[in-house]
Amino acid sequence: MPPSRLASAGLVVLLAASSLVACSSIGEPAAPPTTVLEVATTTVSPADARSDFVSEATGSAPILEGLSDQDLGCVADRLLEDLDPTEVMTLTRNGPRPDQATLAVDALRSCGLILDVVALGLQQAIDADPEAPPVEAACILEGIVDEDLVPYLEARFEHGFVELDDDEANLLLEDTPIMANTMRCSTLALFGQVDAEAPPVCTGLAYRTGDMMAELLAIAETEVDGPDLSVLTGVFAATDAIFAWLVDEVPAELRDDAVLVRDATSRIGALMAEGFAKVAEADPGDEQAAMTAFLGVMARVSAEMESTASTVEVSTERLRDYLVATCGESVLILFELLSGVGATT
């Protein structure tokens, strides 16, 4: 199975959320003005520049909407430490020049507003997208610190907010928890189990499924021809951990089913990892060898699991029916991943 198809089957949650982590994630203001507004050269006092910034800054930078006058005043004070009042008024009207990107972000950081600004813009983007799951910005930013977002914000300012494409944004954010958080939070939202009364199995499954999807996304980002063996083995490593966790979370009458499904996915994953490791070691990069290995491993899996296939299928159906009835149809993504690589029917 081509990696693009596997990614499409296994990472459907990402489709609803990916735009939130890329260009639109910090709130997408209108295109920059085609003309630069000039500020009169008459003497401007620091107090005038500060007052002007507080009242007018959101006109050129909607990203700042939602900040209090006190917050905006703090940013103005910080800018006035490095710029004269006339320059601050020009920045207020036009937004920062590319060479002022670091200065602008430093001002936000000095006032403790990096996360606040990102959260405001992110929530604006979520609320404005009718196809986005009802994710809370606070969930996506869980575990994020200023240092994670400073390079991204600087790049946004340098590009005039609108020219930073998805790939560039992903590179700037790849070492942060944002992608994993987005997958997890989107899964929680799609499960519809975000309140305190949600069954623990649903909340726990949502968290684990979201983290799993983020891991698989990272694996699948490298384009290759033929079956992507790392993705296939990654699917089973990730799902095996979830099914192992489920053994202790399902009702007693389903425990044997959960154990059987866990053992089956674990064995299939082990067979795949073993077979593909040998091929990579013997002839790395050989596409024909990879395809031959894929067919050989799948044949071995099919032969070894043949005697228990019908029993595993019945147990899988019972486990699936219970989770759908308890948590909703969004849990099907876990089983779709397995059927996408031929592990279930």
Buried (B, 14 or more C-beta within 10 A) or exposed (E): BEBEEBBBBBBBBBEBBBBBBBBBBBBBBEEBEEEEEEBEEEEBEEEBBBBBBBEBBBBBBBBBBBBEEEBBBBBBBBBBEEBEBBBBBBBBBBBBBEEBBBBBBBBBBBBEBBBBBBBBBBBBBBEEBEEBBEBBBEBBBBEBEBEBBBBBBBBBBBBBBEEBEEEBBBEBBEEBBBBBBBBBBBBBBBBBBBEEEBEEBBBBBBBBBBBBBBBBBEBBEEEBEBBBBBBBBBBBBBBBBBBBBBBEBBEEEBBEBBBBBBBBBBBBBBBBBEBBEEBBEEBEEBEEBBBEBBEBBBEBBEEEBEEBEEEBBEBBBBBBEBBBEBBBEBBEBBBEBBEBBEBBE
